[in-house]
Amino acid sequence: MNDDSLTSPAILEGYLQIKVTEASTIVEVSGHWLRNARVRAVETVLTELAGQPIKQLSFQATELTAWDSRLPSYLLKIADYCNSHAIDMDTSALPGGVQSLMNLAQAVPERSGARRSAQNTRLVERVGNATLGFINGVHERIVFVGELILAGWALICGKARFRAIDLLIFIQDAGPNGFPIVSLISLLVGLILAFVGALQLAMFGAQIYIADLVALGTVREMGPLMTAIIMSGRTGAAYAAQLGTMNVNSEIDALRTMGISPMEFLVLPRMLALVLMMPLLTLYADLMGILGGGLVSYSAFDISFIQYYHEITKAVDLTDFMVGFFKSIVFAVLIAVAGCMRGMACGRSASAVGDAATAAVVDSIVYLVVSDSILTLICNQLNI
């Protein structure tokens, strides 16, 4: 015996032959008619039938070994051809199960106009799914914000339950551990602002105003916004992944079973840590951005650090710092809400955790850009 026969599965085949007699045309099926068997394409059979003058068609299955739903679905296509060409059909020689399935499939005729254009169906389905997804998303956000407000009220009343050690760990993760990346990005942003402004200001011999451009742009806009974007990709995604993993492992359900609110125990300390650290990181980012602009002014335009410092003190006042400080708090809340909400709503699979982290970053950036635009317009209207 060949060893290949012990390891390689046998190839199953189903056979179909067309025999033409004076009385009728016989379609004989035999062999294995299973899903994984190899059979003739039904189109070739229909082409062969179309080339013959047929008035009556009979089915036979004398040597049929095994079959499943593939056989009746195959024969139904031949039956449809016979019905469309007014050919009498005899299925009495087929197995009883095949006859029953074919009769059941042909019992209820297809309703006229039931089939719609696939393109229109996909378009309607897309619009419907997008609308339902938007409505469900708005509902989830409203519920989450409502539960978060209740948790915050419990904190004010001294009834919120979470561990102080967790809060300290989240503060360390959101604050000191984020210094390296915030330092690098803020310094580079300050350098870029200085270079971009210097190219225009140098045309008028007003290089000294590089300090005004860098300081105001960093303190009011770029410092809070760039810090928030860094934290959304670093901390917001981490919150979503952490809570998503806990959701997959049913740890959040276990907290609810024990009567502990997940909003108080899991979400509240993360939000508090981010709200406490974001203003400090923003002030640090402002310092690094201004320092980057000072390096460009000193090295490329011979502006001393003393001149640069005095120009900054004239251009920036406490109001500008307070605007950036307030924006950083708003951004911290939005990042925590986006990350924790996506984590709490995560699915029960490993891929859902990655999807939740990705969605948290996308939501955070959208929230940040929209809120920054709104706050900037409000400040301009109030002449702040």
PAROPA-158937 format. One record per residue (C-alpha): z, y negated, x negated; residue number from 1. Coordinates in steps of 0.05 Angstrom, whole numbers, always signed. Example, Ala and Ser with C-alpha at 12.3 -4.5 7.8 and 13.67 -1.06 7.14 Angstrom:
2
NODE     up  north   east   n
NODE   +156    +90   -246   1
NODE   +143    +21   -273   2
//
This chain:
384
NODE     up  north   east   n
NODE     +0     +0     +0   1
NODE    -18    -69    -25   2
NODE    +43   -112    -40   3
NODE     +9   -173     -8   4
NODE    +14   -139    +60   5
NODE    +89   -140    +55   6
NODE    +94   -214    +42   7
NODE    +34   -246    +77   8
NODE    +36   -249   +153   9
NODE    -23   -218   +189  10
NODE    -74   -266   +218  11
NODE    -75   -257   +294  12
NODE   -141   -265   +329  13
NODE   -162   -271   +401  14
NODE   -232   -250   +421  15
NODE   -278   -275   +477  16
NODE   -345   -244   +492  17
NODE   -396   -264   +545  18
NODE   -436   -206   +575  19
NODE   -494   -222   +621  20
NODE   -513   -170   +674  21
NODE   -560   -172   +733  22
NODE   -503   -180   +783  23
NODE   -459   -230   +745  24
NODE   -436   -258   +679  25
NODE   -373   -226   +650  26
NODE   -325   -263   +604  27
NODE   -283   -211   +568  28
NODE   -219   -231   +531  29
NODE   -183   -185   +484  30
NODE   -136   -186   +424  31
NODE    -78   -234   +413  32
NODE    -80   -299   +453  33
NODE    -18   -332   +423  34
NODE     -7   -402   +400  35
NODE    -14   -385   +326  36
NODE    -74   -339   +336  37
NODE   -145   -356   +315  38
NODE   -194   -361   +373  39
NODE   -262   -390   +388  40
NODE   -265   -464   +406  41
NODE   -273   -471   +481  42
NODE   -329   -522   +470  43
NODE   -373   -468   +439  44
NODE   -360   -422   +498  45
NODE   -379   -477   +548  46
NODE   -442   -492   +508  47
NODE   -461   -419   +511  48
NODE   -449   -416   +586  49
NODE   -490   -479   +597  50
NODE   -551   -445   +566  51
NODE   -552   -389   +618  52
NODE   -568   -388   +693  53
NODE   -501   -366   +721  54
NODE   -484   -357   +795  55
NODE   -422   -315   +789  56
NODE   -371   -309   +732  57
NODE   -321   -253   +725  58
NODE   -262   -248   +678  59
NODE   -238   -183   +646  60
NODE   -179   -168   +601  61
NODE   -181    -94   +588  62
NODE   -160    -97   +514  63
NODE   -114   -157   +518  64
NODE    -56   -144   +470  65
NODE    -11   -205   +478  66
NODE    -16   -274   +508  67
NODE    +24   -337   +523  68
NODE     +8   -403   +556  69
NODE    -51   -413   +511  70
NODE    -93   -363   +550  71
NODE    -87   -394   +620  72
NODE    -97   -464   +592  73
NODE   -159   -439   +556  74
NODE   -187   -405   +617  75
NODE   -172   -466   +661  76
NODE   -223   -505   +621  77
NODE   -275   -452   +636  78
NODE   -253   -453   +709  79
NODE   -263   -529   +712  80
NODE   -333   -519   +685  81
NODE   -348   -467   +739  82
NODE   -321   -513   +794  83
NODE   -362   -571   +771  84
NODE   -426   -529   +769  85
NODE   -414   -491   +835  86
NODE   -405   -424   +801  87
NODE   -366   -369   +837  88
NODE   -308   -344   +797  89
NODE   -272   -277   +799  90
NODE   -204   -273   +764  91
NODE   -179   -208   +797  92
NODE   -184   -169   +732  93
NODE   -138   -215   +694  94
NODE    -64   -200   +686  95
NODE    -22   -222   +745  96
NODE    +17   -273   +705  97
NODE    -47   -307   +682  98
NODE    -73   -309   +753  99
NODE     -8   -339   +779 100
NODE     -8   -394   +726 101
NODE    -80   -412   +739 102
NODE    -70   -414   +814 103
NODE     -8   -457   +805 104
NODE    -46   -506   +760 105
NODE   -103   -511   +811 106
NODE    -59   -514   +873 107
NODE    -49   -590   +874 108
NODE   -113   -630   +861 109
NODE   -109   -690   +816 110
NODE   -100   -755   +854 111
NODE   -158   -803   +850 112
NODE   -143   -860   +802 113
NODE    -82   -825   +773 114
NODE   -109   -831   +702 115
NODE   -106   -901   +675 116
NODE   -137   -929   +613 117
NODE    -98   -908   +552 118
NODE   -103   -977   +523 119
NODE    -75  -1010   +586 120
NODE    -21   -957   +590 121
NODE     +1   -971   +519 122
NODE     -1  -1046   +531 123
NODE    +41  -1042   +594 124
NODE    +88   -993   +560 125
NODE    +97  -1039   +501 126
NODE   +111  -1100   +544 127
NODE   +160  -1061   +587 128
NODE   +197  -1031   +527 129
NODE   +200  -1099   +493 130
NODE   +228  -1132   +555 131
NODE   +280  -1077   +566 132
NODE   +299  -1079   +493 133
NODE   +308  -1155   +495 134
NODE   +351  -1151   +558 135
NODE   +393  -1095   +529 136
NODE   +401  -1132   +464 137
NODE   +425  -1195   +499 138
NODE   +474  -1155   +540 139
NODE   +501  -1120   +478 140
NODE   +510  -1186   +442 141
NODE   +547  -1217   +500 142
NODE   +593  -1157   +507 143
NODE   +607  -1156   +432 144
NODE   +622  -1231   +428 145
NODE   +667  -1225   +489 146
NODE   +707  -1168   +457 147
NODE   +710  -1207   +392 148
NODE   +739  -1268   +428 149
NODE   +792  -1223   +460 150
NODE   +809  -1195   +391 151
NODE   +814  -1265   +363 152
NODE   +860  -1285   +419 153
NODE   +903  -1224   +404 154
NODE   +906  -1247   +332 155
NODE   +928  -1316   +352 156
NODE   +982  -1286   +396 157
NODE  +1004  -1241   +339 158
NODE   +985  -1177   +375 159
NODE   +923  -1157   +335 160
NODE   +931  -1090   +300 161
NODE   +900  -1082   +231 162
NODE   +925  -1066   +162 163
NODE   +938  -1124   +114 164
NODE   +913  -1081    +56 165
NODE   +845  -1075    +90 166
NODE   +841  -1151    +96 167
NODE   +857  -1159    +21 168
NODE   +804  -1107     +3 169
NODE   +751  -1143    +45 170
NODE   +771  -1210    +14 171
NODE   +761  -1181    -55 172
NODE   +694  -1151    -36 173
NODE   +668  -1214     -3 174
NODE   +697  -1263    -53 175
NODE   +709  -1247   -127 176
NODE   +659  -1189   -128 177
NODE   +605  -1236   -104 178
NODE   +614  -1287   -159 179
NODE   +561  -1260   -208 180
NODE   +502  -1259   -159 181
NODE   +523  -1326   -127 182
NODE   +528  -1357   -197 183
NODE   +459  -1333   -217 184
NODE   +422  -1352   -153 185
NODE   +457  -1420   -146 186
NODE   +443  -1439   -218 187
NODE   +369  -1421   -210 188
NODE   +363  -1458   -144 189
NODE   +392  -1520   -177 190
NODE   +342  -1513   -234 191
NODE   +284  -1506   -185 192
NODE   +306  -1567   -144 193
NODE   +311  -1608   -206 194
NODE   +243  -1588   -232 195
NODE   +209  -1599   -165 196
NODE   +241  -1667   -156 197
NODE   +229  -1688   -227 198
NODE   +153  -1678   -222 199
NODE   +150  -1729   -167 200
NODE   +204  -1777   -191 201
NODE   +175  -1780   -261 202
NODE   +112  -1812   -232 203
NODE   +154  -1873   -214 204
NODE   +200  -1872   -274 205
NODE   +259  -1854   -229 206
NODE   +284  -1791   -265 207
NODE   +356  -1813   -256 208
NODE   +351  -1798   -182 209
NODE   +344  -1724   -198 210
NODE   +419  -1723   -192 211
NODE   +416  -1751   -121 212
NODE   +364  -1700   -100 213
NODE   +399  -1640   -130 214
NODE   +469  -1660   -108 215
NODE   +452  -1677    -36 216
NODE   +404  -1619    -28 217
NODE   +454  -1570    -57 218
NODE   +517  -1595    -22 219
NODE   +487  -1604    +48 220
NODE   +434  -1550    +52 221
NODE   +417  -1503     -6 222
NODE   +488  -1486    -26 223
NODE   +512  -1462    +42 224
NODE   +446  -1431    +61 225
NODE   +432  -1393     -4 226
NODE   +504  -1368     -7 227
NODE   +498  -1344    +65 228
NODE   +432  -1308    +52 229
NODE   +463  -1274     -9 230
NODE   +523  -1252    +32 231
NODE   +480  -1228    +90 232
NODE   +442  -1181    +43 233
NODE   +505  -1161     +5 234
NODE   +564  -1162    +53 235
NODE   +531  -1162   +122 236
NODE   +490  -1100   +105 237
NODE   +553  -1067    +76 238
NODE   +591  -1080   +141 239
NODE   +535  -1049   +182 240
NODE   +531   -988   +136 241
NODE   +607   -978   +135 242
NODE   +616   -983   +211 243
NODE   +552   -943   +222 244
NODE   +578   -886   +179 245
NODE   +644   -888   +216 246
NODE   +606   -884   +282 247
NODE   +566   -824   +257 248
NODE   +631   -789   +237 249
NODE   +663   -806   +305 250
NODE   +718   -845   +271 251
NODE   +709   -904   +319 252
NODE   +716   -856   +378 253
NODE   +779   -829   +346 254
NODE   +809   -899   +343 255
NODE   +794   -911   +416 256
NODE   +826   -843   +433 257
NODE   +889   -865   +397 258
NODE   +890   -930   +437 259
NODE   +871   -974   +377 260
NODE   +818  -1027   +389 261
NODE   +761  -1020   +339 262
NODE   +748  -1095   +346 263
NODE   +818  -1111   +321 264
NODE   +824  -1055   +270 265
NODE   +754  -1057   +240 266
NODE   +716  -1119   +258 267
NODE   +770  -1173   +257 268
NODE   +792  -1163   +184 269
NODE   +720  -1163   +160 270
NODE   +705  -1228   +196 271
NODE   +769  -1261   +172 272
NODE   +753  -1242   +100 273
NODE   +684  -1270   +104 274
NODE   +707  -1334   +139 275
NODE   +760  -1345    +85 276
NODE   +714  -1331    +26 277
NODE   +648  -1364    +48 278
NODE   +673  -1437    +41 279
NODE   +701  -1422    -28 280
NODE   +637  -1388    -49 281
NODE   +597  -1446    -22 282
NODE   +637  -1496    -63 283
NODE   +627  -1453   -124 284
NODE   +552  -1449   -109 285
NODE   +549  -1525   -102 286
NODE   +581  -1531   -171 287
NODE   +532  -1482   -202 288
NODE   +472  -1515   -169 289
NODE   +492  -1584   -193 290
NODE   +503  -1555   -262 291
NODE   +434  -1526   -262 292
NODE   +404  -1593   -243 293
NODE   +445  -1626   -298 294
NODE   +417  -1578   -350 295
NODE   +345  -1595   -330 296
NODE   +361  -1670   -330 297
NODE   +393  -1667   -399 298
NODE   +342  -1621   -432 299
NODE   +277  -1647   -403 300
NODE   +289  -1720   -386 301
NODE   +343  -1742   -435 302
NODE   +393  -1760   -380 303
NODE   +464  -1753   -407 304
NODE   +516  -1714   -369 305
NODE   +556  -1778   -361 306
NODE   +498  -1813   -326 307
NODE   +485  -1751   -285 308
NODE   +558  -1748   -263 309
NODE   +562  -1822   -244 310
NODE   +498  -1817   -203 311
NODE   +526  -1757   -166 312
NODE   +590  -1794   -149 313
NODE   +549  -1850   -119 314
NODE   +503  -1804    -80 315
NODE   +552  -1753    -52 316
NODE   +615  -1767    -12 317
NODE   +667  -1726    +24 318
NODE   +625  -1725    +88 319
NODE   +570  -1687    +53 320
NODE   +619  -1635    +28 321
NODE   +649  -1628    +97 322
NODE   +580  -1616   +127 323
NODE   +567  -1560    +78 324
NODE   +637  -1533    +88 325
NODE   +628  -1530   +163 326
NODE   +561  -1496   +157 327
NODE   +590  -1443   +112 328
NODE   +642  -1425   +164 329
NODE   +589  -1420   +219 330
NODE   +545  -1378   +173 331
NODE   +604  -1332   +157 332
NODE   +617  -1319   +231 333
NODE   +543  -1305   +244 334
NODE   +537  -1257   +185 335
NODE   +600  -1219   +206 336
NODE   +577  -1215   +278 337
NODE   +507  -1190   +259 338
NODE   +533  -1138   +210 339
NODE   +591  -1111   +251 340
NODE   +551  -1110   +316 341
NODE   +495  -1070   +286 342
NODE   +545  -1022   +255 343
NODE   +584  -1012   +320 344
NODE   +519   -999   +357 345
NODE   +492   -951   +305 346
NODE   +464   -884   +326 347
NODE   +491   -816   +308 348
NODE   +444   -798   +250 349
NODE   +439   -814   +176 350
NODE   +374   -852   +186 351
NODE   +407   -895   +239 352
NODE   +456   -921   +187 353
NODE   +398   -947   +144 354
NODE   +365   -977   +205 355
NODE   +429  -1012   +224 356
NODE   +437  -1042   +154 357
NODE   +365  -1066   +155 358
NODE   +372  -1096   +225 359
NODE   +436  -1130   +204 360
NODE   +402  -1166   +147 361
NODE   +343  -1187   +190 362
NODE   +388  -1212   +247 363
NODE   +432  -1249   +197 364
NODE   +374  -1287   +166 365
NODE   +346  -1305   +234 366
NODE   +414  -1330   +257 367
NODE   +424  -1369   +193 368
NODE   +357  -1405   +194 369
NODE   +362  -1422   +268 370
NODE   +434  -1446   +264 371
NODE   +421  -1487   +201 372
NODE   +363  -1521   +236 373
NODE   +405  -1537   +297 374
NODE   +464  -1563   +255 375
NODE   +417  -1606   +213 376
NODE   +386  -1637   +275 377
NODE   +455  -1651   +304 378
NODE   +478  -1684   +239 379
NODE   +415  -1728   +238 380
NODE   +426  -1749   +310 381
NODE   +499  -1766   +296 382
NODE   +480  -1802   +231 383
NODE   +526  -1756   +191 384
//
